[in-house]
Amino acid sequence: MLDLEVAPDELKTMLAAEGQPLLLDVREPWETTAVGFPGAHAMPMGEVPGRAYNELDPEERIVVICHHGVRSLNVANWLRNQGFEQAQSLRGGIDAWSRDVDPAVLRY
């Protein structure tokens, strides 16, 4: 089984390879508008239980993204409990991504 969290540099490697994971951004709309994550599917955390089964594939690798990694960890854990066995959280969130991988992504 995959680790529950993935480091920013690991995600960078995944995104450069074939068979990329689905990026699930669980931040609020004002956050995704202020600082986007290219290619991510926006689904605020509070909407995940009502939308996950309609919009996500339980067989697909999913990397959940939020601001600092707390919401995404909770969502990844919830998804795993619902049968989405390849769900992972981006450790440190988009803040760590900006700091460690892409400084062009604004920090807020």
Secondary structure, 3 states (H helix, E strand, C coil): CCCCEECHHHHHHHHHCCCCCEEEECCCHHHHHHCCCCCCEECCHHHHHHHHHHHCCCCCCEEEECCCCHHHHHHHHHHHHCCCCCEEEECCHHHHHHHHCCCCCCCC
